[in-house]
């Protein structure tokens, strides 16, 4: 009997030990799976200084406070943004690596053959950040025109002589150049750069003559008189530069370009992590300081659900595919 009791006691001890081990493992797993538990990285697939970079740094600070974890911004430029976007697509789908996608993300699938990535299948939308007006700016020392009409007349008198910069093949600036060439019947030379930050210096220095810029990046130079703003490619005038007309007012109603920005994670990221990130960034967008900074930059804050961004991307990708086909835009 004593032997049986010893055996039962041994079994009890083993059972308790096993249960404790299982409980400890369960607790450790729960702690390990708590999100976020470490630094989150926002990859900006363009050089520092452009609008996506500016916005990522502004909102990252506030969202970091919401998430109680650091948010760092990493610039990974090249190939019109494709290098950074592809890098995030290959990242672990745990919510710790995000990409600040822009207009070009919806362009690449239609512009390049083969497409460098599929924005609809390789990514999980997190939140729409906002939209900005696209503005045609010129160097006043190189282009004497102060209106779109004057610019078109000057371009027709100097065919092929105006150098139009873009931040890369397929970006909103490139699309704007090709649309203006078609709508106004002018011949201007496209000079693609590797990012918006590089364009700014050369435009101010006179190495290039014109640029379809995102308003936040060029606003200070416009207000200082270093650049002439001829028109905005949006339906309405911008409150940041109310004296600058729309292209429709200048006689070109088809010139509509809306640069946008949104945060995406790799496909397969847990929905609960997406929801946590979405809530944090939406809370950041409601902060008065963020709202003022965005407004001062000419950015319309969007926010909303991850599904709203998903629906927008589907619509935008389809619209841009049609635009590229109608304007015979190529990656050359």
N, C-alpha and C positions, 0 to 999 in steps of 0.2 A: 504493500500500500504506500509506504513511504517513497518507494522508487517511483510509483505512478504519480504521486504528488509532485515529486521533484521534476518529473517529465512535463507535467501540466504547467508547473511554474515556469519552466524553461520556455515552453511554448508561449505562455502569456507574455513573458519578457520579450521574446522575439516579435510577437504580434504588436506589442506596444512600440517597440523600437522601429518596426516597419512602418507603423502608422505615423509615428513622429517624423520619420524620414520623408514619408510621402507628403505630410503636412508642410514640412520645411521646404521641400521641392516646390510645392504648390505656391507657397508664399514668395519664394525667390523668383519663380516664374512671373507671378503677378507684379512683383516689384520691377523685374527686368522689362516687362511689357508696358509699364507705365509710360505714356507719351505726353509731352516730350521729356526725355531724361538727359538730354545733352544738346550741344550746339546744333542749330539748324543753318544750313547754307542756302542762300539764294544765288543761283548762277545767273549772271547777266551776260548774255552771249554777244556783247558788244564792248568796245573799249570804255574806260571811265570817262565821264563828262557828258555823255548823251542822256536823253530823257529817261530811258529805262533805268540807267544807273542812278540818276538823281532820285527818282521815285522809290526805287528799292531801298535806298539808304534812309530816306525820310520815314517811310512806313515801317521799315524793319525795326527801328528803335522802339516805336510804340507797341508793335506786336510782340516784341521781345518781353516787354513788361507784362503783357497779358499772359504769355506762355511761361514766364519765369525761367526762361532759358535764353542764352545769347543767340542772336541772329547775325550772321556775317554775310557780306556781299562779296562774291568772287567774280571778277571779270574774266571771261573765257571767250575771246573774240576770234573771228576768222570765218571765211566762206559765207559772208552775208548773215552770220549768226548761226549757221548750221553746225559748226564745231561744238559750240556750247550746248546747243539743243540736243545734239546727238549724245553728248557726254552724259547729260541728265537722263536721257532715255535708257542709257545703259547702267545707270546707277541703281543701287539697291532700293527697292520700292517700299521704303519704311516711313516716308514722310520727312526725312532729315535732309533731303536734297531737293530743292525746287528750282524751277527756271522761270525767269521773267520773260515771258513770251511777248512778242510784239506783232505788228502788222505783217512783217515778213514771214512769220510762222505759218500764216494762212496762204502765203504766196508760194513758198517753196514746193509744195506738192504738185502744183500745176506748172511751175516755171521750169523745174529741172527734170530731166529724164536720164536715168531713173531718179525718182524723188529721194532726197536724202533722209527723209523720215515721214511718218504718217502721224500728223498731229492728233487725229481722231482715235487712232487705235493704240498708239504708243504712250499716251499720256492720260492722266486723270486730272481734270480741271479742279482747281482749288477755289479761286475767287477772281472775279473781274476787278481790275484795279481802277481803270478809267480810260478816258479818251481825251485827245488833244486836237486842236486845229492844226492843219498843215498850212504853212504860210510860205509864199514865194518871196524869198529875200534876195537882194542883189547888192553887190559892192558898189556904192555910189561913185567911187573913183574910176570904176571900169565901165559901168552901165549908166548913162545919163538919165534914163527913163525913170519917172516917178509914178507912172500908172501902168496898168497892164496894156492898155491901148498903145501907149508910147513904147513900151517894151516890144510888143509885137511888130510895130513899125520899124524899130531899130533892128530887130532880128531879121526881118525881111530885107533890110538894106545891107545886112552883113551876114549872108548865109554861111553857116558852118563855122562862124568866127566866135560865137559865144560858147564858153565852156561851162557846162552844167554839171555840178558835182552831185553825187549821191553817196549815201553811207554804205552802199553795197548793192549788188545785183538783186533785184526783186524786192527791195525795200520800198517804203512809201515814197521816198524821194525819186527813185528810179521810175516807179509807176507814174508819178506826177509829171516827170519830164516827157515820157512817151505820150501821155494823154495830151499834154499841152502842144507837143509837136503836131499831133493829129488834129486837135481841135482848132488850133490857130494857123495850121499850114506853114510852120516855120521849120528851119533846119538848124538845130543846135547840137553841139557835141556832148555826149555823155561821158563823164569822167568818174568811174566808180572808185570809191575808197574802201578801206577795211573797217570803217566805223565813223560815227558822227563826230567824235572828238577830234579826229584828224582833219575833217572837213572844215571845222570852225576856224582853225588857225589859217588855213590856206585861203578861205573865203575872205577873211579880214585882211590878209596879206596881199590879196589880189592875184594869187596863183590860179584861182577859178573865179567865175563871174556871178554865178547864181546857184541857188539851192532851194529845194522844197524842204524846209526844216520843220521839225516839231516845235511849236511855239515856245514851250518852256525853255528850250536850249538857246533860243536866239532872242528872247524877250529883252534881256539887258542891253544887248548890242543894238536892237531896234530903238529902244528908248533913248540910248546915248547918241543915236544918229550915225553909228558906225555901219549900219546896214539899212537899206531901204526895204520896207515891207510893202509889196505891191498889191497882194490880195490873199485872202484865206480861202482854202478849198473846202469850205463847210457851208451848210445851209444858211447859217446865220453868222453875223459878225461876232468876234470875240470880245468879251467884256474887258479883256486885258489890253486890247488895242482897238477900241471902238471906232476910231477914225479910218481904219483900213477896211476897204470894201470886200465883199465876197466875189468870187469869180463870176457868179451868176449876175451880180450887179455890173460887172465889167463886160458882160456879153457872152460868157462861156458857162452856161448852166450845167453842162455835163462834167465840169471839173469839180468832182466831189471825192475827196480822199479823207478818210477818218482814221488816223493812226490810233491804235488801241494797245492796251497792255493788260496782261493777265498772268496770274501765277498758276503753274501746272506742276504736278508731281509725276513720277514714272507710273505707267499703267500697273495696276495691281496693288497700289498702295491701299492699306486697310481703310475702309470707309470711315471708321471711327477716328482715325488720324486725320483724314481729310476734313471731317466735321470740326475737329478741334482747331485745326489751322484756319478754316473758314471763319469760325466764330471769333478767333483772335484778331484776324485782319479786319473783319467787319467792325469789331469794337474799336480798333485803331482808327478806322475811317471816320468814326463819329467823334473823335477827339477834336475839339475846337482848334487846337494848334495845327493838327494835320490838315484840317479843312482850310485854314487860312493859308498854309504853305502851298497846298495844291491850287487854291484859287489864285494866289499871287503868281503862280507859274502858268496859269491858263489851263489847268487840268480839271476836267469834269470827273469827280469821283463816281465810281459805279458801285462796287460792292455787290451784295446779293448772294444767292446760293451758288453752289458749285454746278448745279444743273443749269442755271441761267447762263453761266460761262460756256458750258458744253453746247447749249442750243445756239449761242452766239457764234461760236467757232464753226459749227456746221453751216450756218447761214453765210458767214463771212467767207469761208473756203469756197463755197459754191459761187458766190457773187464774184470773187476775185478770179476764179477759173474762167468765167464768162468774159470778164474784163480783159484778161490776158489774151484770150482767143480773139476777141474783137479788135484789139489794138496791135495784134501780131507781135507781142512782146516776147523776146527770147532772152536766154541767159548769156548771150554773146556780149 
